């Protein structure tokens, strides 16, 4: 049976369901072969359709979701070794390599950068508001502008 | 962009639309400066500003503004996606309310959806 014989809405729903399944189960050992097998009779066709819609293969998409979630958890202050397993990677080494390759910095450097940014936000919150007149003109120094502003 | 409830809007844009949080800075008691971006366009930031009495609004104008937002008076722009039919199915499954399902128009395929406050957006793609 060829997939082309399915109505388009059905195909879309199957692909979307697969994507949502990945979104909800990224931390588990997701059997991508099983997902494609249940959605379509051909893994190749499933991958082709998924990529045509989302611009990534299911495996590439799963990796991107895991790395996005990892960044959120690292921002929350969770240790790298814990985050690695929480988002579904099986070794810290492979997680760190992939993280650095994709994000541009190592997880440890990412944590340091985020901690510095968090500290900066706490000290100078208005600095992070684009074109903030108060910050640009130095009205924050020795003033109670923040209290007035809110 | 004015929203009715900042916490609820934060949840809508991050968990339903899948946007990324760019800035979440405290702005004194009970206020935050929150900006979110479409996942593939993080240099474009939307600031989620709660409508409340204060610097921007008097009590009366805040109430009037809330009513206007609720009624869907404000449309804030157009988002382009790779495949409108898939995006429509996904967002609908996540609970996003569409006021117009994808339809082929002379300028391309378009759908309209609302955020949790009532602000509406157009969603387009060129795919047939």
Interface residues (C-beta under 8 A of the other chain):
Chain A: X8 X9 X12 X13 X15 X16 X17 X19 X20 X52 X53 X54 X55 X68 X121 X122 X125 X128 X129 X130 X146 X147 X149 X150
Chain B: X20 X23 X25 X26 X27 X28 X29 X30 X31 X33 X39 X45 X54 X55 X82 X83 X85 X86 X89 X90 X93 X94
